[in-house]
Amino acid sequence: MNSSKQVEMYWDAGSTNTYFAIKLIKPILERHGATLVLHPYNVGYVFRSNNYELMKEPKEKLRYRKADLMRWAAKYRLPFQIPRQFPIKSSRILRGSLAMRRQSLEIQFVEAVFDAYWERGDASVTEFAGLRPIVESLGVEPDWFEHLAASDEIAAEVAASTDRGIQRGVFGVPSIFVGDAMFWGKDRMEFVDEELERLGASQPVGTEDRA
């Protein structure tokens, strides 16, 4: 596929800003006929590697961040809420996304998990028991899902995806790539839109995407 029609996003389910980014990028993708390619990125691992703890930031900053997130939710009429259980360990969700990729249901799975946690406050999605109903609702056999998601093979794939992100300069999520250009955060959609427009304009008339 031509890179002008592909948008990559490094994500983690424990990221508030990724919840918004996945919602807000949809109309941009539709406008440009672009597809979204997801890359799991283990933020918890990266934070621990850098001795960073989100909840140890100044209380004033944490209060502001919560208020600002609710402004975003109101502006875009999204049923976002801060879950009682936060932060979360998201490794099983990241693994699960790659298992569901085998069924071509990765994006549907990720969206369902984000809605469950960030809209309904359902922290059970951090465990396989909480993910099984989501998987089943998507028509996938839960035992098959859990067996694969818990495998060393999938764990290695998540680690490799995170490492590739670090090598590309990713330091947090959501990190969005259009070609080689990286945009970090939920508030960079205008730049993503402009980059897709720029790349689309530079594509010769009559050029077709190739798989």
C-alpha positions in Angstrom: 0.0 0.0 0.0 1.2 3.5 -0.8 2.5 5.2 2.3 0.3 8.3 1.6 -2.7 6.0 2.3 -1.4 4.5 5.6 -1.4 6.0 9.0 0.5 4.2 11.8 -0.3 4.6 15.5 1.6 3.4 18.5 -0.8 2.9 21.3 -1.4 1.6 24.8 -4.8 1.0 26.5 -3.7 2.8 29.6 -3.4 6.1 27.7 -6.2 8.7 28.0 -4.9 10.5 24.9 -4.9 7.4 22.8 -8.6 7.0 23.6 -9.2 10.4 22.1 -6.8 9.9 19.2 -8.5 6.7 18.0 -11.9 8.5 18.0 -10.7 11.8 16.4 -8.6 10.2 13.7 -11.5 8.4 12.1 -12.9 11.3 10.0 -9.4 12.1 8.8 -8.8 8.6 7.6 -12.1 8.5 5.8 -11.5 11.9 4.1 -8.2 10.6 2.7 -9.2 7.0 2.1 -6.4 6.0 4.5 -6.1 2.9 6.7 -5.0 2.8 10.3 -2.2 0.4 11.3 -1.9 -0.2 15.0 1.4 -1.0 16.8 1.2 -2.0 20.5 3.6 0.0 22.7 4.2 -1.0 26.3 4.2 2.3 28.0 4.6 0.8 31.5 7.8 -0.9 30.4 9.1 2.3 28.9 8.2 4.3 32.1 9.9 1.8 34.3 13.0 1.8 32.2 13.1 5.6 32.7 12.2 5.6 36.4 9.1 7.6 35.6 5.8 7.3 37.6 2.8 9.3 36.3 1.0 9.5 39.6 4.0 11.1 41.3 3.7 14.2 39.2 2.6 17.4 41.1 -1.0 17.2 42.3 -1.8 20.5 40.7 -0.7 19.1 37.3 -2.8 15.9 37.8 -5.9 18.0 38.7 -5.4 20.1 35.6 -4.9 17.1 33.4 -8.2 15.6 34.6 -10.1 18.9 34.0 -8.5 19.2 30.6 -9.5 15.7 29.6 -13.1 16.4 30.5 -13.0 19.5 28.3 -12.0 17.4 25.4 -14.8 14.9 26.2 -17.3 17.7 26.3 -16.0 19.4 23.1 -16.2 16.2 21.0 -19.3 14.8 22.9 -17.6 11.6 23.9 -18.7 9.6 27.0 -15.2 9.6 28.4 -14.7 9.3 32.2 -11.7 8.8 34.5 -11.9 5.2 35.8 -11.6 4.5 39.5 -8.8 2.1 38.8 -6.0 4.1 37.2 -3.3 3.5 36.1 -3.7 -0.1 34.8 -1.4 -2.8 33.7 -2.2 -3.2 30.0 0.1 -6.1 28.9 -2.8 -8.6 28.4 -4.7 -6.1 26.3 -1.6 -5.4 24.1 -1.1 -9.1 23.7 -4.7 -9.6 23.0 -4.6 -7.1 20.2 -2.0 -9.2 18.3 -4.0 -12.4 18.9 -7.0 -10.6 17.3 -4.8 -9.4 14.5 -4.7 -13.1 13.4 -8.5 -12.9 13.0 -8.4 -9.5 11.2 -10.2 -8.0 14.2 -7.4 -6.0 15.8 -9.0 -2.6 15.5 -12.4 -3.7 16.5 -10.9 -5.4 19.6 -8.9 -2.3 20.6 -11.9 0.0 20.2 -14.1 -2.3 22.3 -11.5 -2.4 25.0 -11.0 1.4 25.0 -14.8 1.9 25.2 -15.1 -0.6 28.1 -12.4 1.0 30.2 -12.5 4.7 29.3 -16.3 5.1 28.9 -17.7 2.5 31.4 -14.8 2.3 33.8 -14.5 -1.5 33.4 -11.0 -2.3 34.6 -11.7 -6.1 34.3 -10.3 -5.7 30.7 -6.8 -5.9 32.3 -7.4 -9.6 32.9 -8.2 -12.3 30.4 -11.4 -13.0 32.2 -12.6 -9.5 31.3 -11.4 -9.7 27.7 -13.2 -13.0 27.0 -16.7 -11.4 26.6 -15.3 -8.8 24.2 -13.6 -11.5 22.1 -16.7 -13.6 22.1 -18.8 -10.7 21.0 -16.5 -10.4 18.0 -17.1 -14.0 17.1 -13.8 -15.4 18.3 -13.4 -18.5 20.5 -12.3 -17.2 23.9 -10.1 -20.2 24.8 -8.2 -19.9 21.5 -7.8 -16.2 22.2 -6.5 -16.6 25.7 -4.1 -19.5 24.8 -2.5 -17.4 22.0 -2.5 -14.1 23.9 -0.7 -15.7 26.8 1.9 -17.4 24.6 5.6 -16.5 24.6 5.3 -15.9 20.9 2.8 -13.0 21.4 4.8 -11.6 24.3 7.8 -11.4 22.1 5.9 -9.7 19.4 4.7 -7.0 21.8 8.2 -6.5 23.0 9.5 -6.2 19.5 6.8 -3.7 18.5 7.7 -1.6 21.5 11.4 -1.8 20.7 10.7 -0.8 17.0 8.8 2.2 18.3 11.7 3.3 20.5 14.0 3.0 17.5 11.7 5.2 15.5 11.8 7.9 18.2 8.5 7.0 20.0 8.6 8.2 23.6 4.9 8.1 24.5 1.5 7.4 23.0 -0.3 8.0 20.9 2.5 8.5 18.4 1.2 8.7 14.9 3.3 8.3 11.7 2.4 9.5 8.2 5.3 8.2 6.2 8.4 9.2 8.2 6.7 12.2 9.9 5.8 11.5 13.6 3.0 13.4 15.5 2.6 12.8 19.2 -0.7 13.3 21.1 -4.4 13.6 20.5 -4.1 17.3 19.6 -2.0 16.8 16.5 -4.8 15.7 14.2 -4.6 18.9 12.1 -1.0 18.1 11.3 -1.8 14.5 10.4 -4.5 15.8 8.1 -2.2 18.3 6.5 0.6 15.7 6.0 -1.9 13.3 4.3 -3.0 16.1 2.1 0.5 17.0 1.2 1.5 13.4 0.4 -1.7 12.9 -1.5 -1.1 16.0 -3.6 2.4 14.8 -4.5 1.1 11.4 -5.7 1.0 11.3 -9.5 -2.5 11.3 -11.0 -3.6 7.7 -11.8 -1.2 6.1 -9.3 -2.9 3.1 -7.7 -2.2 1.7 -4.3 -0.5 -1.7 -4.3 -0.7 -4.2 -1.5 
